[in-house]
Amino acid sequence: MLAILGMAALAVVLPGWFVWGPLGILAYAGGLSNSMGVFVAMFYLAPLVIVGVAGFPILCVRAARTWCLQTPKQRRSLLLWIMFTGGFGIPFVLGLAGLSPSLSDLQVRGFRHYAERHTDVEIIRSWLNTLDPNDYTDKHGGTVEERFMGARLPPCMASLRPKWATVLPDERGRLMVRLLWGGGFIGHWGIVVGQEDLPTPPSDSSPWGDRYLPLGRGAYIWAGD
């Protein structure tokens, strides 16, 4: 029974390992927990993609040629190395071919679940509606942005601990607020809340393009540079 359960678990895990890989799994987990540490770890693990792309085909050829000559222990070791390099190499190749989601896709999907659990869109919008739109337009009709951070963050956003929140007019001159997380070398992500009919922008389908997913009426999440 244990052997059957083990094989079933392996059958469930392996497709995700070879389609998303450890970096993809980390990207989703980082979005799901909104953790900066996960993205820093991904940055340092990224060079292993080169090892995976180069090592996976070499190990597969070696397995095909020497399998019958190896001991059971050597076979297990070889299979583990194939799984390790394949987890880093195959998702990269699939991503280049457009056959698997990008790291940015996976991160923003995880972050949407985080935002759904922790963000009260209606309370943020109620606070936004207490502000005067005229304060965010200069005498020449230009846009004025205001940044809230630290002690200036209102309670409805302070619990989310963004780096900062920026209030600015949308395309119709109505106020919206843009919360931001992230950093320069790992990219940025965040939440935008505006009026109920604020549309969610279309995502950029390129590998490093900005991603947008709806969060609720007049609200969406984003990830990009």
C-alpha positions, 0 to 999 in steps of 0.5 A: 500500500505504501509503495502504491501511495508513493507512486501516486504521489510521485505521479502528481508531483512530477508533472508540476516539477517538470512543467513549472520547476523549482523556480516556478513553484517558488514564484507561486509560493512567493506570490501566495505569501507575498514574501520578499525572501522567496524572490531573493532565493529565486535570484540566487537559484536562477544560475542553476537553469544553465546547469539544468539545460546543459546537464539534463540531455547529457544525463539522459544519454548517459542513462540510456547507454549505461543503465544495464551496467549500473547497480541499483544504487547508481541508477537511483542516483542517476535518476535523482540527478535527471530529476534535479536538472530536468526541473531547472532545464525543462521548464526554461525550454518550455517557457521559451517555446510558450508552452508553460507559464512564465515565472511572472505569471505564476507569481501574479497568480499566487499574489492574487490569492494573497490579495483576495485573503488580505485586502478589503477593496471596499474599505480602501475605496471608501477611504479613497472617496474621502479625498478631494480629486482637485488636490491631485490636479495642478493649476495647469491641469496636470496630474499630481501624485501623492505617496503614502508610506510608513506612519502616513499609510491609512489603517485600511492599507497599513496592515498589508505593509506595502513599500508605499501607496500612491494616490493619483487620478485615473484616465477619467480624472477620478482617484485611484490608489496603487500599492507597491511591493518589490525591488529593483532586481526582483521586479515590482508587484502590487494592487490598484483600487479605483472606482467600481468601473475601473477596468483591468488593463490587458496583460503583456504576453511577452515573457517579461511583460506586465501581468494584470489580474482582476481582484474585484470590481474596480480593483486589480493586481499587477506584476512587472518591472 
